[in-house]
């Protein structure tokens, strides 16, 4: 069950991408998913089966790939995360999606439909926005995306008045492989007073500033108090013949010339203090020959694909 929960936040949102705003419209399409999820055991779980199986596409042509790192468990839990990401732009179709993100979730031992998730990062999602520009995208759910979910500020998220950036806003300029790099810094932290999840955003090295918050009251599970786990990396969705670029579109190398990176990765403790991500953070890759994530060194790793 533990492995499944780590992957859930990354897998399920892709099934909602082509289904409008995702608020209660996809329950029928997720029936097969829920049956699979409830049948998995810790010893028999196969991430590949869930990722590549016929979830919402009877032809089996939908492909989902992950290249990410995962926090593992902590008895104290997690009260936030900070990460700086290179951002890129691609000309995609409505059948393609690419996302670089951080994810916070609560781990529960009861039904999958109780899982609370927040995810936020940069995305190119023509089916959502009607363009191929790079957007600051977010999504949350309180039931594992089975019935309830919401993107950006469509519901519940409270934007900060006067904020220079909004969820769903366009990020520009963007990076170029072998060229100038542009970055965003995302910080999600639990407010010790009100218990809300505060979202901060910064561009190109500027200190991240508050752009809004998720109220504590919208979460029905453990995420109302803390996150049980974190994950961060690249995610792509494809129902077309052309491969979808993840990160910069290039497989990672131990340099910043062509590959995308996530850096300054820090977890936040109950006192609101950041601390470095462990060097032995576990990486998960659907297929490392196509999309890969390098080990974390000094709070940074490279990821992406599929080009050499």
Secondary structure, 3 states (H helix, E strand, C coil): CHHHHHHHHHHHHHHHCCCCCCCCCCCHHHHHHHHHHHHCCCCCCCHHHHHHCCCCCCCCCCEEEEEEEECCCCCCCECEEEEEEECECCCCCCCEEEEEEEEEECCCCCCHHHCCEEEEEEEECHHHHCCCCCEEEEEEECCCCCCCCEECCCCCCEECCCCCCCCCCECCCCECCCCCCCEEEEEEEECCCCCCEEEEEEECCCCCEEEEEECHHHCCCHHHCCECEEEEEEEEEECCCCCCCEECCECCCCCCCCCEEEEEEEEECCCCCEEECCCCCEEEECCCCCEEECCCECCEEEEEECEC
